[in-house]
Amino acid sequence: EPEVTQTPSHQVTQMGQEVILRCVPISNHLYFYWYRQILGQKVEFLVSFYNNEISEKSEIFDDQFSVERPDGSNFTLKIRSTKLEDSAMYFCASHHGRDRNIEQFFGPGTRLTVL
Amino acid sequence: AQTVTQSQPEMSVQEAETVTLSCTYDTSENNYYLFWYKQPPSRQMILVIRQEAYKQQNATENRFSVNFQKAAKSFSLKISDSQLGDTAMYFCPPAPLSGDKLTFGTGTRLAVRP
């Protein structure tokens, strides 16, 4: 069964460093998302991506964040200069978008720890 | 804009018994989907069941069923014959037909006791 994959599963970084979180959505999906979940808190939307551009972003998604789909399969989230408060689980999700198939399939998440 | 309220932060049920998790929501959309996702300790988000708001019939999926009350904007999840593997956080985000972002509530933490 197709699934969304994410790498790495756990990333530890120093404050101020750049990190890139990688996701491979399900191959025929058209809509892509990043969410994050700070430990003990609810899941928060970061950004949605369709047709090679951002379709919506939240207040959290400031200039430190960027997304890219560089090669038609990977979908990456870059944080340019990490802060302590960026420590969280980051989930990638995708859905097909056609024929009302809009349930989002989530990846296993990347745990980001900023020291 | 969408909001979700899950009024039960924690629930506990004996294995093999039935439990109902409540969810109310607000949305400006007329047509939308509702989902129940579970997040076990591994923290992966897994779809449990979905309901299309334009359908009156409540969705069922094996041991999982929903009670959807559109006018009341209520969408509860019933888990029958609870199993230890049902132990997880449960979320009920709505989604418009355009496939917009999911809005998550605070979730309900369900513990199934052996």
Interface residues (C-beta under 8 A of the other chain):
Chain A: Y31 Y33 Y35 Q37 K42 V43 E44 F45 S48 E56 M89 F91 A93 H95 G97 R100 I102 E103 Q104 F105 F106 G107 P108 G109
Chain B: Y33 F35 Y37 S42 R43 Q44 M45 I46 L47 R50 E52 F91 A95 L97 G99 D100 K101 L102 T103 F104 G105 T106 G107
